[in-house]
Amino acid sequence: MSNHTGDASLDGAGAGLSSVLVSKLLLVDGLEVVERERLASVLAELKLAKDGALDPATAARAGKLLGATHIVTGDLVSARLPSLALTLRVVEVETGRVLAATDVRGEVGERGEEFFVLVDEATAALISAMSIQLGARDRIEVGQVAVKGLGAVEAYGRAVTALDRGDRPAAEKALQEALALEPGFRLAEGALARVTAEVAAARQGYANEAVTSARAELAALEVRVAGTLPESPTVADLAKAAARARVRLARGDLAGAVALEEARAAATTDAACRGGAFNTALREYQSSGYLGHLLGDVHVWPWEVRMENADLLLALGRREEAWTLVLRTFQAPGPVFSPSSGPRNPSDWAARRGFFDLALLGRRQELQQATRLGHDEAARRLLRVVDEAVEDAKEGREAREAWEALQGRFAGRARADARFVTEELRATRAASSDRALVLGGYSAFHSRVRAGFYADVATVSDYRDLAGRWRSLADGIWSDAWFAEQRLAVLLDQQAAVPARDAEETARRVKELDEQAARSFR
């Protein structure tokens, strides 16, 4: 149905009205209606207009290809709100003869809010023109209101037109607009669900293509830096070892990366890395944007490497090993220490990662040293810091106990209720500084999502907050460039776990996903 009103703002109304009329005719028993996708395909084959601007002869040609007996065409001819007028024509496919031509006029309200009146009148006119006898049930179902307002129909029509040209993101946006104007518009709801799934699949598809390309780059890099670290390594040998470790990280082999980096840290010397020679050698392997991200922030100094390794050990769940490595690093940093200022005890690192008792131990050591040296002002400050560390340790232990208690309750429940979700949300505090707990907890959360554990609370605000909390924690774990693939998976998981609240949030999620794929892999 084409727009001949002269008002460009109604260009989508014709396609929208056509779809609404079709949805009503589909309710009539014994009447087979051709799907619009088939009609669009035939019109494209015949190089005819998709908006309904067909003369009887060309309409009959299209009808024969579709195997139809009748073709309905129409035009919006006048729009001086509150009045709206359209014409409808019923063409007999076999003869190309116009069986009926009728004008439909209606008062649709100053803002088109009563557009449904015109839709019902147009439906009745079509049924009469085709000499269809409605049963009682048909009359009730066809008479049900499918949509009320002109604005929602126009937005829906723009979505239909966008789908015809293959622009699913534009269709998604128009459908969201239609539902914002008229919540409960069932045609738009169904179409939006289908389109959103298609758009998500397309985005995941190109993200997967980007990942495949990145993996090929990694494979090429791995060939270039193959080998073992010799007993007396040169700067180039150390740089190759660092690149090999980054490849392990990008492939998710955290244990392999830890082993390679520990060997590199043990072999690194001040003389070998002074003057940027290490970074110069490493740049030889930065052959693309993705590998540039991957290799751009490799650490040189042994204590930095070992602190990063401690984080990787936490991600592997090897908490005691991480604790031991940190203590060893700070107690005996070795002959080479970073010239930059860094923490001289484990407190800062430990406090940020949930080792509250270790952090307290470090703070007490600082206090003892300041007292022994007679630094009274520093001692007074550190005394307050120790008190805070004591409180942090207490709260940390309580949070961990709450988390462990919650784990036992998961097994005894088939579904979560709002109270349980609130409890889980509070318990995630224990995970905020524990990389191993984040990884295990995040994976378990999504397993519960897939099993329908949260089905009864999917629209509850706390559930959205819970999913957002897990996403934020996991995103923090994989925030470094070499974990791009894992971070992309987190974004896709979030989309599946929690539908967006509105069009604005949907747009933000889409932008974030697109930027992540582009930034990390292209």
Stockholm file with secondary structure:
# STOCKHOLM 1.0

chainA/1-522         MSNHTGDASLDGAGAGLSSVLVSKLLLVDGLEVVERERLASVLAELKLAKDGALDPATAARAGKLLGATHIVTGDLVSARLPSLALTLRVVEVETGRVLAATDVRGEVGERGEEFFVLVDEATAALISAMSIQLGARDRIEVGQVAVKGLGAVEAYGRAVTALDRGDRPAAEKALQEALALEPGFRLAEGALARVTAEVAAARQGYANEAVTSARAELAALEVRVAGTLPESPTVADLAKAAARARVRLARGDLAGAVALEEARAAATTDAACRGGAFNTALREYQSSGYLGHLLGDVHVWPWEVRMENADLLLALGRREEAWTLVLRTFQAPGPVFSPSSGPRNPSDWAARRGFFDLALLGRRQELQQATRLGHDEAARRLLRVVDEAVEDAKEGREAREAWEALQGRFAGRARADARFVTEELRATRAASSDRALVLGGYSAFHSRVRAGFYADVATVSDYRDLAGRWRSLADGIWSDAWFAEQRLAVLLDQQAAVPARDAEETARRVKELDEQAARSFR
#=GR chainA/1-522 SS CEECSSCGGGHHHHHHHHHHHHHHHTTSTTCCCCCHHHHHHHHHHTTCCSSSCCCHHHHHHHHHHHTCSEEEEEEEEEEETTEEEEEEEEEETTTTEEEEEEEEEEECCTTSTTHHHHHHHHHHHHHHHTTCCCCHHHHHHHTSCSCCCHHHHHHHHHHHHHHHTTCHHHHHHHHHHHHHHSTTCHHHHHHHHHHHHHHHHHHHHHHHHHHHHHHHHHHHHHHHTCSCCCSSCCHHHHHHHHHHHHHHHHTTCHHHHHHHHHHHHHHCCHHHHGGGHHHHHHHTTCCSHHHHHHHTTCCCSHHHHHHHHHHHHHHTTCHHHHHHHHHHHHHCCCSCCCSSCCCSSTHHHHHHTTCHHHHHHHHHHHHHHHHHTTCHHHHHHHHHHHHHHHHHHHHHHHHHHHHHHHHHHHTTCSSCCHHHHHHHHHHGGGGGGCHHHHHHHHHHHHHHHHTTTTGGGTTCHHHHHHHHHHHHHHHHHTCSGGGHHHHHHHHHHHHHHSCCSSHHHHHHHHHHHHHHHHHHHC
#=GC SS_cons         CEECSSCGGGHHHHHHHHHHHHHHHTTSTTCCCCCHHHHHHHHHHTTCCSSSCCCHHHHHHHHHHHTCSEEEEEEEEEEETTEEEEEEEEEETTTTEEEEEEEEEEECCTTSTTHHHHHHHHHHHHHHHTTCCCCHHHHHHHTSCSCCCHHHHHHHHHHHHHHHTTCHHHHHHHHHHHHHHSTTCHHHHHHHHHHHHHHHHHHHHHHHHHHHHHHHHHHHHHHHTCSCCCSSCCHHHHHHHHHHHHHHHHTTCHHHHHHHHHHHHHHCCHHHHGGGHHHHHHHTTCCSHHHHHHHTTCCCSHHHHHHHHHHHHHHTTCHHHHHHHHHHHHHCCCSCCCSSCCCSSTHHHHHHTTCHHHHHHHHHHHHHHHHHTTCHHHHHHHHHHHHHHHHHHHHHHHHHHHHHHHHHHHTTCSSCCHHHHHHHHHHGGGGGGCHHHHHHHHHHHHHHHHTTTTGGGTTCHHHHHHHHHHHHHHHHHTCSGGGHHHHHHHHHHHHHHSCCSSHHHHHHHHHHHHHHHHHHHC
//
